[in-house]
Amino acid sequence: MKKQPDETTLTLWMDGELEGDELTRIEAWAQEHPEILAERDAVQAISARIKASIPSSVEPPYADFFNQRILRHIDDEPPVTVAPRKAGVWQNFGRWLALPVTAAAMALCFYVGTQVGENPTPASPVYTVAAAPTVYTPDGDVSADMFKSDDAGATVIVLEGLEDIPDDLEMVGEPTRGKPGQAGAVMVNSEMVF
């Protein structure tokens, strides 16, 4: 057998429940897979320990006799019926009152929904405060400062605490051609071979 058997067949084989041609085929396949043989031996050892430590259950004597007596008692029981209760005055009043109360609640919800959609006029002018820009650095030893350079027309980020770039590191890049009046950005590619 060259093809691995399915899980069900392997499980039956490990439990010792296969017979005949299937058992012969699985045994031949398993000889080429020692890890499967070791797994089967472990499963059979655990099964033997469980059987040795847990007593087998004992069937009750005359099981059919007991089952027949239980069924007879079930048949002899009178059926349980629940008599409908008579509705009181307050229950009838509550049913009558439910429709107008529900309609009023729906009207109130509709009114509140139409009022929420309107734009309120602010009582005082709203001032927005711009948050100071921050730069995140994943290394705690590196600090970053950011400032706007009007001369370069760009935002500059200065990193302190990094190692110096080695002189022999090859960096390639050219300024990109942007719109007239804008400073170009430089794309740098660095490759380090270790």
Residue, then its C-alpha position, 0 to 999 in steps of 0.5 A: m500500500k503506497k497511499q496513506p490510509d484515511e483517518t478512520t481506517l488508521t483509528l480502527w487499526m490503532d484500536g485493533e478493530l481491523e481484520g482481513d485484507e484491510l489489516t494486511r494492507i495497513e500493516a504493510w504500509a505501517q512497516e514503512h512508517p515507524e512513527i505510526l507503529a510507535e503511535r499505535d503501540a502507545v495507544q494500545a498501551i494506554s487502552a490496556r492501562i485504562k481497561a486494567s484500572i476501570p472495572s467493566s460495567v455490569e448490566p442490570p439483571y432483567a433489563d427488559f423487565f425494568n424497562q417494561r415496568i417504567l413504560r407501564h408506569i408512564d402509560d398509567e399516568p393521567p395526562v396533565t392538562v392546564a386549564p386556561r385562566k380567565a383574564g382579569v379586568w386589569q389584563n383586558f384594560g392593559r390590552w386595550l391601553a397598549l395600542p394608544v401607548t405604543a402609537a404615542a411612543m412611536a410618535l415621540c421617537f419620530y419627533v425626537g429623530t427629526q430634531v436630532g438631524e438639525n444642525p444646532t447653532p453654537a452659542s459660542p465660537v468654536y476654537t480648534v487647537a492644533a496638536a503639536p506634531t510628534v514623531y514615533t521612534p521604536d528605539g528608546d535611545v533615539s530621539a526625533d525632532m521635527f521642524k518646518s524649513d521654509d527655505a527648503g519648503a519641507t518638514v525636516i526630521v532630525l534623528e539623534g542617537l543613531e549610529d553613524i552611516p559607514d562611509d563604504l555604504e553605497m547609497v544611490g538616488e537622484p532628486t525627483r522632478g516635481k512641480p516647478g517651485q517645489a524642492g525635489a525629494v531624494m530616494v535612497n536605496s541602501e544595500m548591506v551585504f553580510 
